[in-house]
Amino acid sequence: MKRRTFLEGLFVSGAAAACGHYVWYHNKVGQKVMVPHQHVTAQEISNSAHIEKAHQELSLNIEEFARGTRQEVEMLRDLEAQAQTQIPDDVLARATELANKSEHDHEHDHDHDHGQGVDEHDDDYLERVRRFDDDFESDIWLNEQEMRVMVSASTRLEQVRDWVGFGNFNILTWDDMLRFARTVPTIGEFTPQELAFMDGLFHRDARELGFYGERTTIELTKQIREQDVVRVPRSGHFLYRGESSELYERLVRDIGDTLILTSGVRNMAKQFDLFLAKAIQTDGNISRASRSLAPPGYSFHALGDFDVGKVGLGLGNFSSEFAATREFRKLQEMGYTKIRYTVDNRYGVRFEPWHVRVA
């Protein structure tokens, strides 16, 4: 079920959870949290003074928000949070061959790229990587109360994203996100329960979820300066100036314009939006969500990594199907790139042939 359809049918009445640290617990496989479905109607915008105030308070330039661009690339946001396909044997064999070649060509980076963070007592991490979209006994689930708070926070994040525009939401600061929600009547201020939930998730040690990548961001309020990024035309995304943007331009020049940017710089609001959307899709299994998306604070998209795809491949750009494309083969054979999340990687993350390592 598409996330928008799910959320439109979900009634969030205001969380009853007390503000503070949330309790995370292990649930039995199959005991999924069920949230009652009722209809939610959005308020009409009726106070232009509030809207104008929101525009004035934002540090970003509202006049440059590309509404048309947002409409063009709205589908990408859903694609980034999905991709649930099995890896065909022939694709896996080819991808493994290319990944191994890439590893051999970058032996000096070996320790870093394999994470070295896997718990020595975690004997099942490899099985979880290979079956990333299955539920496991050791997975951590949200309880019903946490699920309600998460859904309401996710809904509010989505409303902020729709208001500022898809592309600009990628680099929106945490403080501006909160200010936007507080000032725009149709969004509404984030509740103490929602903020406590997101703060707890951000500061949580992701190893407890089975994610063994390193933390990349220690500040929830990280700023991304406009002068440090470039907007990539017809993509709705930004790349950091310098190494990231230069690498992408070189890839397009040498591989061809069938190679496209599918995800670039992500600030904290964007990573939360994607991760919570995935956690909703997994019915609150946040361990399973972390096998497909780095938890907030752990994404290398915050430092310079980016995702690429093939024109016309659609959702396949975020699945192992991309590993069977000419574009992926050229990425590896030309020696320009090294994928961060290889087959059977030690991060605890699914194979991501589309994820280009820069940072």
Secondary structure, 3 states (H helix, E strand, C coil): CCHHHHHHCECCCCCCCCCCCCCCEECCCCCCCCCCECCCCCCCCCCHHHHHHHHHHCCCCHHHCCHHHHHHHHHHHHHHCCCCCCCCHHHHHHHHHHHHHHHHHCHHHHHHHCCCCCCCCCCCHHHHHHCCCCCCCCCEECCHHHHHHHHHHHHHHHHHHHHHCHHHHCCCCHHHHHHHHHHCCCCCCCCHHHHHHHHHHHHCCHHHHCCCCCCCCCCCCCCCCHHHEEEECCCCEEEECCHHHHHHHHHHHHHCCCEEEEECCCCHHHHHHHHHHHHHHCCCEHHHHHCCCCCCCCCHHHCCCEEEEECCCHHHHHCHHHHHCHHHHHHHHCCCCCECCCCCCCCCCCCCCCEECCC
